[in-house]
Amino acid sequence: MFSNHLYWNGKLLLLILVVGLLSSCSQSQKAFLADKYSDFPKEKELRGEVIELDTALFRYPFRIRIEGDKAIVMDLHGSDCYGHLFQYPGFQYLSSFGRRGDSPTEMLSMENFRFHNHKVWTLDANKSELTRLDFSSSGDSLLREETVTLDEDILRPLDFAIYNDTTFVIPDYSGESRFLKVNCKGKLIEKIGAIPTANEKALQEARPALAQAWRSFLDYNPHNGVLAAVTQLGEVVEVYNLKDSTHVVRIGEHDEPEFKVSDGYGIPTGIMGFSDVQVTDSAIYAVFHGTSFKEIARQSGSIPD
């Protein structure tokens, strides 16, 4: 699998894809539509206030999510804990969770986390576990309440989205489908879609390596039934409407993920693409980098924001 060290800071690109684009597909349209894009109907520049935090907490802060008066910052390479809880909007530190370690109550990694019904779910890919944490009565800490172990035949998951109270969506790294629906017991209940690649040879001969190259970040909005996925390599945005099974693919100037196969693994070439995506009721927002691996090598990994 691609290492988490492939994450780099980069330019923020807002992909504004009106969810209504799905309505242009007929209800009976099941196949995906792959279209190129070169620019966007609307571009915005974001500005914000810098809030200084205690840097001793972090090694590689990578994700931030906010719900109500709470904010969580995820440390991709946390030395002691992977998650840190803050009061919002002042960002006063409250507590940490997701202690690093190999005991049953500790985590070997944290790929992502999600707020859901005032609770927090986390994904540990190295243990192949989803864990639910509830807020304490005082609201200043998160307590481990439930752990779901995924089926052994589900290959190492690197992201997840919450479909509803009893179902998760995770990428399928076997290459046999695009995503898997998994129930609250960790059991596979449905396969969704296929990798929308033009690389027929890889599809026939190297599906696991192809699936690694198409490693994607995803988000789901239950209000409109839209699941969006963006590729870590290349420049591909996929939009699924899980209510009517329509599927739209948008491909940017950097094209689909580029890779070569070595000992059964996909080795990235091409560019570093996306690193996050959020689906709102009217638009999809994604963080995009667009830096080639050749340039990353020349800069020894020190790429400016």
Summary of the structure (lengths in Angstrom):
residues: 305
radius of gyration: 19.0
end to end distance: 25.3
largest distance: 56.2
contacts: 918
relative contact order: 0.16
helix: 10%
strand: 42%
